[in-house]
């Protein structure tokens, strides 16, 4: 699997599209192991310096920290809430199947099929 150059990686992190030769890398980045952590770092990381600037404002430290917390909590909540939409968008942007994001749901479906097929007591318990 080819990896993008540093310049291509920066462009990708800023929302750009990579050439077709990096599609396997894009899939790994968007739905692979650690994808959620990378997503959070990409969205929250660049904003941290602005929060540090708040510490330079005059006033008590509790006020400054409270202001930072009041801004970072909604940022993290909305970032997590939009992860599904953003990851699907990145796959579509590169011409890939957006349903790859649903691989966790497939695992749940596989578990359900397994339970129905090999655990009759599980099936009987669900019907009551």
N, C-alpha and C positions, 0 to 999 in steps of 0.2 A: 504494500500500500504506500503510494507516494504521499509525501507531506508537502504542504505549500511552503514557499520561501517566507522569510520574515515579512517582506513587503506585502506579499499576497495574504499572509495571515492577519496583518493589521487591517488591510482592506476588508477581509472577511469579517473580522471582529466589529468593524464599523458598519456592517450591513451589505457589503459587496458580494458579488457572485464569483465563485471560483470556476476555472475551466473544467470541462467534463472529465479530465484525467484524475481529478481529485474527488470524484463523487463517492468513492468508497470511504475516503477520509471524512467527507461531510456526513455521511450516514453514521459513521463511528462517533463523530463529534456530537451529533444531534440526538442520537438514540442509544449510543453505546454506554458503557459503564462510566459513571461519573458525569454524565451529561447535565444533570440537574445542578451539580456543584459548579461546573464550568459556566452554566447559564447565569447563576446567581453572582458569580465573581465578575462576569462581563457587565452585568447591569449595576451592581452595587459598588464595585471597585472604583470606577472612574468618579464616583460622586463623593467618595471618602475625603479627598482634599478640600472640597467645599465645606464639609462638616468640620474639618480641622480649622478652617478660616473662622468659623463661628467662635472658636476658642479665643481668638484675638479681640473679640468685641469686649468693651468694658462692661463690668457687672460681675455679680457673684457667679461662682463656678456652677452652683446648682441650677441656676437659670440657664446657663449655656448648655449644660448636659441635658436638662429637660427639653430645651429647644431641639437639640440633636436627636433625642429619643422620639420626640413628636414628629420629626421628619423621617427618620429612618424606619420606624415601625410601619407606616403606610406604604413606604417604598418597597419594603420586603414583602408585605402582604400582596400588593398589586403585582409585583414581579413573580411571585409564586403562582398567583391566580392566572397570569397570562402565559405561563410557560408552555402549556399545551398549544395555544394559538401560535406563539412565536416559533416553536419547533416545527409545527406543521408548515408554517409560512416559509421557513428556511428550506425545507425539503421541496416544496413547490417551486420556490425560487430557482433551485438548481435542477428542476425537471425530474425530481424523484417522487416516488409514491408517498403521499402524506400519511397513509395508513401505517407506515413503519413506526410511527409514534405510538401506536396502539399495541405494541408487542407485549406489554404487561397484561393488557386485557386478554390477549390470546392465551397467555399462560393461565389466566383464571378460567378461560373456556376449556382448556385442556384438562384442568383439574376437575371441572364439572363433568366433562365427558368420562373421565376416569372413574369418578364416583358413581355415575349412572351405570357404567358398564361392569365394574368390578366390586361394587359395594351395594348389594341389593338392600341391606338393612338401612343404608343411608337414603336410598331412594324411597323406601317405605316410610321412613321417619319424616321425609319432606312432604309426602302426600297427606299426612294426617294433620 
